[in-house]
Amino acid sequence: MNENQQALTSVLKNFAGLPDSDIALGLSLWRTRKIAKGDFFNMQSFVCTDLALITKGIFRVYYVPPQTTEEKNVFFFSESQFLVSFRSFINQYPCYYYIQALDDAEVISINYNDLQYLYTTPTGWEKFGRLIAELFFNYSQARAEEFLFNTAEERYLKLTNEHPNIVNRIPAYHISSYLGIKNPSLTRIKKRLLAHK
């Protein structure tokens, strides 16, 4: 078992409680993939055909409104998180978003058809599918609620809690875009937080 398969096995046990026998059934269907900094896991207008676990690197999910052509970051995903454009994946229709590696990355991924096959087996894989659906629903709702109920500073603190060292790993303008603010506002937030340490 290679390093990526070991990481996947550990996450599957912790996330879905899959026993070794269930994991063994599906392990050969997961493929390791290296994605260079700046390259894409999935592109806008393409169907997202894979669900992945990130074993190295950080990704951004973003879209480009046709009216402004300004890239808007929606999510960041990093090590030990699952990565997918979920609606595109489950419905197998074109994705609205780009999913791009922000540094050299590695994932271990499974194809839609192979995962559908695992769901039909008398194992815990169907439970895994339900938990993935719940996870990405929670991501989506939490993201919407952040803009309703939280200040930019609170959103920044949540981001740095979920992705430690993200500030040192990616350019500030990506973080500003994610928070829905401009760079000077992000600088003020950082200074204010440093002053209160």
ZADREN-10385 format. One line per field, with one value per residue (C-alpha): residue in three letters; x, y, z; residue number from 1. Coordinates in nm, 2 decimals, padded with zeros to 4 digits. Example, Ala and Ser with C-alpha at 12.3 -4.5 7.8 and 13.67 -1.06 7.14 Angstrom:
<rs>
vexnu ala_ser
x 01.23_01.37
y -00.45_-00.11
z 00.78_00.71
lumkol 1_2
</rs>
This chain:
<rs>
vexnu met_asn_glu_asn_gln_gln_ala_leu_thr_ser_val_leu_lys_asn_phe_ala_gly_leu_pro_asp_ser_asp_ile_ala_leu_gly_leu_ser_leu_trp_arg_thr_arg_lys_ile_ala_lys_gly_asp_phe_phe_asn_met_gln_ser_phe_val_cys_thr_asp_leu_ala_leu_ile_thr_lys_gly_ile_phe_arg_val_tyr_tyr_val_pro_pro_gln_thr_thr_glu_glu_lys_asn_val_phe_phe_phe_ser_glu_ser_gln_phe_leu_val_ser_phe_arg_ser_phe_ile_asn_gln_tyr_pro_cys_tyr_tyr_tyr_ile_gln_ala_leu_asp_asp_ala_glu_val_ile_ser_ile_asn_tyr_asn_asp_leu_gln_tyr_leu_tyr_thr_thr_pro_thr_gly_trp_glu_lys_phe_gly_arg_leu_ile_ala_glu_leu_phe_phe_asn_tyr_ser_gln_ala_arg_ala_glu_glu_phe_leu_phe_asn_thr_ala_glu_glu_arg_tyr_leu_lys_leu_thr_asn_glu_his_pro_asn_ile_val_asn_arg_ile_pro_ala_tyr_his_ile_ser_ser_tyr_leu_gly_ile_lys_asn_pro_ser_leu_thr_arg_ile_lys_lys_arg_leu_leu_ala_his_lys
x 00.00_00.15_00.15_-00.16_-00.36_-00.26_-00.38_-00.71_-00.75_-00.71_-00.96_-01.22_-01.20_-01.24_-01.49_-01.72_-01.62_-01.55_-01.39_-01.08_-01.28_-01.49_-01.18_-01.00_-01.29_-01.26_-00.90_-00.79_-01.04_-00.87_-00.59_-00.31_-00.28_-00.03_-00.15_00.11_00.06_-00.18_-00.32_-00.68_-00.86_-01.17_-01.27_-01.58_-01.82_-01.67_-01.84_-01.67_-01.60_-01.39_-01.42_-01.07_-00.90_-00.62_-00.30_-00.08_-00.15_-00.43_-00.70_-00.93_-01.28_-01.37_-01.59_-01.57_-01.89_-01.92_-02.02_-01.69_-01.44_-01.31_-01.23_-01.42_-01.30_-01.58_-01.39_-01.05_-00.97_-00.64_-00.48_-00.71_-01.02_-01.24_-01.24_-01.52_-01.77_-02.05_-02.36_-02.17_-02.04_-02.38_-02.58_-02.30_-02.36_-02.11_-01.95_-02.00_-01.66_-01.29_-01.10_-00.73_-00.42_-00.25_00.07_00.20_-00.05_-00.14_-00.48_-00.61_-00.94_-01.22_-01.43_-01.80_-01.89_-01.66_-01.81_-02.16_-02.05_-01.93_-02.27_-02.44_-02.22_-02.35_-02.09_-02.05_-01.98_-02.34_-02.30_-01.98_-02.19_-02.45_-02.18_-02.01_-02.35_-02.41_-02.05_-02.08_-02.43_-02.29_-02.00_-02.24_-02.49_-02.21_-02.06_-02.39_-02.45_-02.10_-02.20_-02.54_-02.42_-02.04_-01.82_-01.52_-01.30_-01.50_-01.48_-01.11_-01.07_-01.28_-01.07_-00.74_-00.88_-00.99_-00.67_-00.38_-00.09_-00.31_-00.19_00.16_00.07_-00.13_-00.13_-00.34_-00.56_-00.70_-00.80_-00.95_-01.16_-01.28_-01.38_-01.55_-01.33_-01.04_-00.67_-00.65_-00.94_-00.76_-00.45_-00.65_-00.80_-00.45_-00.31_-00.61_-00.58_-00.20_-00.26_-00.50_-00.26
y 00.00_00.33_00.66_00.80_00.48_00.48_00.84_00.74_00.44_00.65_00.91_00.65_00.48_00.81_00.97_00.68_00.41_00.17_-00.16_-00.29_-00.53_-00.25_-00.04_-00.33_-00.37_-00.02_00.07_-00.04_00.20_00.51_00.66_00.89_01.21_01.49_01.84_02.11_02.46_02.65_02.34_02.24_01.95_02.05_02.33_02.54_02.39_02.04_01.76_01.68_01.31_01.25_01.27_01.32_01.32_01.58_01.43_01.73_02.09_02.35_02.42_02.70_02.68_02.99_03.13_03.42_03.63_03.72_04.08_04.16_03.88_03.91_03.58_03.51_03.25_03.04_02.76_02.65_02.28_02.15_01.83_01.55_01.71_01.57_01.77_01.77_02.00_01.81_01.91_01.85_01.52_01.38_01.50_01.45_01.79_02.07_02.24_02.61_02.65_02.61_02.40_02.50_02.39_02.68_02.49_02.16_01.90_01.54_01.38_01.02_01.01_00.78_00.80_00.86_00.52_00.33_00.50_00.42_00.06_00.06_00.20_-00.11_-00.35_-00.48_-00.27_00.06_00.25_00.37_00.52_00.69_00.84_00.98_01.13_01.30_01.44_01.57_01.71_01.91_02.03_02.16_02.33_02.50_02.62_02.73_02.94_03.11_03.18_03.33_03.62_03.66_03.64_03.70_04.00_03.98_03.95_03.65_03.49_03.54_03.38_03.08_03.04_03.04_02.80_02.56_02.60_02.67_02.85_02.94_03.30_03.19_02.95_03.16_03.53_03.77_03.87_03.51_03.54_03.89_03.75_03.46_03.70_03.94_04.24_04.43_04.39_04.71_04.57_04.24_04.43_04.62_04.29_04.14_04.44_04.46_04.09_04.12_04.42_04.21_03.91
z 00.00_-00.10_00.09_-00.08_-00.03_00.34_00.37_00.20_00.42_00.73_00.62_00.51_00.85_01.04_00.81_00.73_00.96_00.67_00.78_00.61_00.40_00.24_00.19_00.02_-00.22_-00.34_-00.30_-00.65_-00.80_-00.66_-00.87_-00.76_-00.97_-00.95_-01.04_-01.09_-00.95_-01.17_-01.33_-01.29_-01.12_-01.32_-01.56_-01.60_-01.86_-01.81_-01.62_-01.29_-01.33_-01.02_-00.64_-00.48_-00.15_-00.13_00.00_-00.08_-00.18_-00.17_-00.42_-00.49_-00.64_-00.83_-01.10_-01.34_-01.38_-01.75_-01.67_-01.49_-01.58_-01.22_-01.06_-00.74_-00.50_-00.34_-00.15_-00.06_00.00_00.14_00.28_00.41_00.26_-00.02_-00.35_-00.60_-00.78_-00.61_-00.82_-01.14_-01.01_-00.89_-01.19_-01.44_-01.61_-01.68_-01.39_-01.32_-01.15_-01.20_-00.95_-00.96_-00.77_-00.59_-00.53_-00.65_-00.54_-00.52_-00.50_-00.49_-00.69_-00.79_-01.11_-01.09_-01.25_-01.02_-00.72_-00.84_-00.87_-00.50_-00.39_-00.53_-00.33_00.01_00.20_00.38_00.06_00.03_00.38_00.25_-00.03_00.21_00.43_00.13_00.03_00.38_00.40_00.08_00.17_00.49_00.31_00.08_00.35_00.58_00.31_00.23_00.60_00.65_00.43_00.61_00.97_00.99_00.94_00.71_01.01_01.14_00.80_00.80_01.14_01.03_00.71_00.90_01.15_00.88_00.67_00.91_00.74_00.44_00.47_00.41_00.12_-00.12_-00.24_-00.03_-00.33_-00.33_00.03_-00.03_-00.31_-00.09_00.19_-00.05_00.03_-00.12_-00.03_00.19_00.40_00.45_00.56_00.82_00.95_00.99_01.17_01.40_01.49_01.55_01.78_01.99_02.03
lumkol 1_2_3_4_5_6_7_8_9_10_11_12_13_14_15_16_17_18_19_20_21_22_23_24_25_26_27_28_29_30_31_32_33_34_35_36_37_38_39_40_41_42_43_44_45_46_47_48_49_50_51_52_53_54_55_56_57_58_59_60_61_62_63_64_65_66_67_68_69_70_71_72_73_74_75_76_77_78_79_80_81_82_83_84_85_86_87_88_89_90_91_92_93_94_95_96_97_98_99_100_101_102_103_104_105_106_107_108_109_110_111_112_113_114_115_116_117_118_119_120_121_122_123_124_125_126_127_128_129_130_131_132_133_134_135_136_137_138_139_140_141_142_143_144_145_146_147_148_149_150_151_152_153_154_155_156_157_158_159_160_161_162_163_164_165_166_167_168_169_170_171_172_173_174_175_176_177_178_179_180_181_182_183_184_185_186_187_188_189_190_191_192_193_194_195_196_197
</rs>
